[in-house]
Amino acid sequence: MNISLYQYPLTVVLAVGFLLLTWVVFRFAGSKVVRVLGSWKAGALCMAALVPFVMIEGTWRTALHHSTLFIVTVMAFLLCLGLSVMTKLRGGLRHNSHARNFVITHVGVYLMIGSSFWGAPDVTEAEISVSAQKGYNIASCDGHAMILPFTLKLDEFSIDMYEDGVSPRQYTSVIMVCDTTSGAKPVKVTTSVNHPGYYMGYKMYQASFDCAEDAGSVITIVRDPWMPLVYVGMIMLLAGILLIFSTHWRFKVLLPSILILTVAFTVASLARINFSILKPTLNSVWFVPHVMIYMVAYSAMAVSVVLAIADCLRRGKAAGAETKAGVLSESLIRVSSALLLAGMLCGCFWAERAWGRYWGWDPKECWAAVTWLLTLIYIHLAPLRTRHGKMLLALLLIAFLAIQVTWYGVYYLPSNTSSIHSYASGQ
């Protein structure tokens, strides 16, 4: 299926129509159907169906997210998500903090994924080389020429170098932008790496510079009208994460071990980066929280795995018995899952500021999503822990293995040749 065939206003009609269809199913399909489709089992099944798509895309960089099967799977996931939220809302939220947190997080996921899914055809991303000689209004978009409603002329371009005089610290372009439709006076727009410029609903990103031309600059032009809804979903998720964190992070005895692992993981992760000539895209306020949150998440999951193994061994001696290790492990995996999402959201905010897209199907992004989805599946299957402890332990170990791929294994995948996360050289 060619998703580019569907654009505004049809995308809005489809999004609203799908939401109405979800309500019709909720209202008229019968309580049993709604209970099944909106259950944690259906949610876990949909997430499990998404994992292979994201895993394959992150490993071989194949565009599976354009396939019909992937689109149908996402729509099924959104249907289950919508029905679960409607069911929870029908039960009331006034005196139920768990239900409120459920609605906040699930609506956040719905808005983030739904807006990205339905709004994908409306996203415009093009690249244009500008110079001081004349104005340009023809950009390259997916290999095709795109005529912009304004012209761009480079007024000033500068490169801030490190002390070695070779490595760039920052690129900055000052561009004269002239609206070709209204004849308004030209305005100056300044853009640098991690600091986009704005004009007429478009964002301008400093992509690179053209060595072949005198003072040439390469600018990425992005327009995403669905971005506000995506951001609302992300903010709701961050609010839900804070509630999850305050509820489950109560185990002071585990903090020293998690802290030690966090420091070790952070040092190992940052050792690949040359901070003396830091790449311009890494000079971002999101760098430290993005890395640190992930390191804490990795550490929490590592401790959770150890506790889960201890719990499984204990259950082998006393089947069905609840153990403190099992309770701590489940709480830590919830914290880890929430932090994995928080780290991923920080990365989305960072990527949007640096490149104009909060999600680019990069190998590291895909495997981070795989890890998060696996932890969510584990959490949704928690009711089965008493009778199927070994099965859930195997799932947790797979999720922990996915973390290893996300952390350092991704550098050895075939798709890493085009990854934006290859910072080992510091360039």
N, C-alpha and C positions, 0 to 999 in steps of 0.2 A: 504494500500500500504506500503510495506517495503522499506523505502527510502534507507536503507543500501545496497540494491542491486546495486545502481548506484554510481560508484566511478570513480576516475580519470583513464583514460582520457575521459570517457563517460560524466562526469559532465561538462567538458569544452565544449565538442561538443554540449551538450544540452543547455548550457548557450548561446553560440554563435548562435546556431540554433534558439533559442527563440528570440534573438535580431534581427536576420535576418527576422524571421516571422513577428515581429512587424513592421519592415521596409516595408515588402511586403504588409502588411495590409495598412500601411500609404500611400504607393505609388500606389496601384492598387485597393483598396477596394471601392474607391469613397469618395468624400468629405463629403457626408452626414453620412456615416458609421463612418468615422474618427472623424467627429465633435461630434457624439453621444458618441462613445467609449472613446474619449479623453476629454470629457466635465467634468466640476466640478460635475455634477449630477452623472455621472458614477463613479467618484472618491469617492464621498460621499457614494454611494451605496456599493462599494467594502469595504470601511473602516467600514461601518455599518455591513457588513457581517462578518468581521474579529473580531469585538468586542465580540460576544458570545463565540467564540472559546477561546480567551485569557481570558475572564472572568471566564469561566468554568474551564479552566486549572489552573488559579490562585486560585480558590476556593477549588477544590477537587483534584488537582494535577494529573489529568488524561492526558495521552499523546495524546491529540487531534492534536498536531502539526505533528503527523505521519499519520493522517488519510487522505484518498483520497480527501475528501471534503475540508479539510483545504488547501491541496496542490493546488487544482484547484482554490480555492478562492485567494490564493497568486498569482498564475499565472495570473488570471484575473486582479488583482490589478496592477501587473507589466506591463501588456499589456496597461491598461489605462494610467498608469504613463508614459510609453514610448511614447505613441501616443501624450499625452499632451505636452511633451518636444519637440518632433519633430515638432508639430504644431507651438509652440512658436518660435523655431529656424527658421522655414520657414518665419515667420513674420519679422525677423531681430532683432538684439539686440543693434546695435550701438548707437542709440539715445533713448533707452528705458530702464531706470534704473529698472523699475518694472519688465520688461521681463527678464533682466539679473538676478535679484534676484530670480525670478521664476525658471529659468533654474538651477541656482546654488543649490537651496534647493531641487528641484525635482530630479535632477541628483544625489545629495547626498543621498536622500532617496532610489533611485533606486539602487545605488551601495551598500549601507549598507544592505538593505533587500535582493536584488538580490544575492549578494555575499554570504550572510549568508545562503540563501535558496539553491542555487545551490552547494555551497561548503560544506554543512552540512555532506554529506556522506564521505568527505575526511578528516574530523577532527578525529584525534587520541587522545584519552584520556585514560590513564592507570595509575594504582597505583602499586607501588612496595615498599616492605620493604627491607631496606639495613642495613648491619651491618659491623663491622670491621673484622669479622672472614673470610669472603670470598666474591668474586664478584658474583653479581646476574645479570641475563639478561632476566628473565622471569617475566613479569608483568601481572596484572589482568586487563582485558578490558571487561566491560559488562559481567562479570561472566565467561569469557573465558581466557585461557592462551595466552599471546602475547609474542613472542620472539623478544627482542630488538636487533638492530645491534651493540650494545655495552654492556659492563658489568659495573655495578656500585658497588663500594666498599667504605664503609664509612671510611673516613680518620679522621674526627673529628666532633663531635656533641656537641653543647653547648646550654644551656637554660639560658637566661637572666631573672632573677626573679625581681619582685617588692620588696619593702622593707619588705613586710609581709612574704617573703620567701616561699610563696605557689603559688601565681599567676604568670604565665609566662608573661613576657613583649615581648619576642622575642625568636624564635627557629632559629638556624643556623646550617647548615650542610655543611661540606667540603667533597666533593665526588671525589674519583679517578675514572675517566671514561676511559675505554679502548675500542678502536674500534676493534671489532672482525672480521671485513672484510678486513681491510688493514694492520693490525698488527702494527699500529702506536704506538708511546710511549703514555703511560697514561697521561692524563692531569687532573688538579684539577679544579673542578667546585664548586663554592660557591653559595648556595641558602638559603634564609631566607624568612620569611613571607613578602609579598609585594615586594620582590626582587628576581625574578626568575633567574636561571642560564641558559646558552645557550650552546648547543652542537649539531652540525650536523643538524641544522634546527629544533631541538627539544628544548622545554623549560622544565626546571625542577623546580617544585614548592614544597616548604616546606609545607607539608600537616599536619603532626603531628609527634609524636614519639612513639616508641613501648616500653611500660613499661616492656613487658615480656622478652625482650632481653637487654643485657648489651649495652648501648649506641646505641640502634637501632633507625632508622629514617624512616619515611614514606614519600615517594616522589611521587608526581603526575607528570607524563610525558605527555606533550601535543605537538601535531604537527598540525598546521592549516595553510596550504599553501595559503588559501584565505584571511588571516588576512590583508595583505597590502591593498587589494581592499576595505575591510570593513572600514579600517582606513581612506582611502581616502574619502570615502563617509561621514564618521563622521566629518572629517575636513571641507569638503564642507558645511555640515549642520551648523557647528559652524560659518563659515563665513557668511552664509545666515542669521543666528540668529542675528549676530551683525548688519547687514543691517536692519533687521526688528526692532530691538531694537532702532536703531537711528532714524527710521522713525516714530514710534508710541509713544515713551516715551517722551512726550512733555507737560505733564500736571502737572506743579509744584504744583498746588493746591491740588493734590491727594497724593503727596509724603509723607506728614506727616502721613496721615492715613495708608498708605501702610507700612511705616516704623514702626509704632506702632504695627500693626498686625504682621509684620515680626518678631519683637522682641518677641512678645507674643507666636507665633507659634514655634519659635526657642527654647525658654525656655521650652515650653511644650514638644517638641520633644526630647530635650537633657536630660530632667529630668529622662528619663528611663535608662540612661546610667551612670554607675559608673566610673567616670574618674580617680579615685584613683587606680583602677586596670583595666585599659583599655585593652580590648582584642587585641591580636597582629595584627589582620587584620584591626583594626581601627586606627592603627598607620600608616596613609597614608596621603600623601600630598593632596589627593582627598577628604578627609573627610570634611574639612571646606567648600570648594566650592560646594560640592555635597549637603550638608545640607542647606547652606545659599541660594543657587539658588532656591531650592525647596520651601523654606520658603517665598521668595519673590514672587515666582509664585503662591503659595497658597494665599498670601495676595492680589496680583493683581486680582486673580479670585474672591476673597471674595468681593472686592470693585466693580468689574464688575457685580456681581450678584445683589448687591444693586442698582446699576445704571440701570441695565436691568429691574428690578422690577419697578423702578420709571418711566422708559421709557414706559413700558407696561401700567401703570396706566395713563400716559399722553395720550397715543394713544387711550385709551378707551374713552377719552373725545373729542379727535380730531383725528379721524381715518386717517391714512396716513401721518400725520404731522411728520416732522423730529424734533427730540429733541436733545439738547446738551447732555443729559444723555445717549441717545442711541448711539451717536457718540463716547463718552468717553468709554462706556461699550464695544463697538466692538473693539476699539483700545486696551483696556486693556486685553481683552480676547486673542487678537493676541499676545500681549506681554507675557501673562501668558502661552499660548501654546508654544511659542518659548522658554521660560524659563523652562517649564516642559521637553521639549526635551533636553535642555542644561544640566539640572540636571540629566536626564536619561543617557546622553552621559558620563558625569563625572562618574556616577556609572558604566557604561560599561568599561571605562578605568581603574577604580579602581578594578573591578571584574577580569579583564584580568590580572592585576598585582598580585592579591592576589590568585586567584584560577585557572587561565589559560583559563577561558571562559568569554567572555564579556556578554553572555546572557545564563542563565541557567534555564529559566522558573520557577524561584522562585516566590512564591505568591506575594511578594511586587513588584517585577519586572513586573509581569503580570498586576497587578492593576494600576501601574504607566503607563503602555502602554495603558490600557483601558481609563484612564483619558485623556491621550494625544490624542488618537484617537477620543474621544468624542469632545474635543475642536476643532480638525481639521474638524470634520463633521459640527460642528456649524459654523466655519469660511467659509467652502465651501457653506453652505446654507444661508449665509448672504444676497444674493440677494433676498431671500424670506422674509426678515425681515419686509418690509412694509406691506405685505398682510397677513403674518402668524407669527406675533410677538409672540403670545401666545405659538405657537408650539415651536418656537426657545427658548423662555424662559423656557419651560418645559425641553428642551434638555440641556440647560445651568444648570438648577437645578440638572438634573441627573448627569452631569459632576462634579458638585460641590459635590454631594453625593459620587461619585466615589473617589473624593479626600479624603473624610473622611475615606473611606474604606482603601485607600492606606496609609494614615497617621497613623491611630491607629486601624481601624476596622479589618485590616488584621491579627492582633494578635489573633483574636477570630475565625478565619476561620479553617475548618478542616485541610487544607493544611499547617497550620503554624507549625505543629509538626516537619517538615523537612526544615523549612525556615532558610536561612543563615542570616536573618535580625533580629533574636531574640537576642537582645543585652541587654535586661533588667537586666540580672544578672551580666553583665559586664565581663563574662568569655570568 
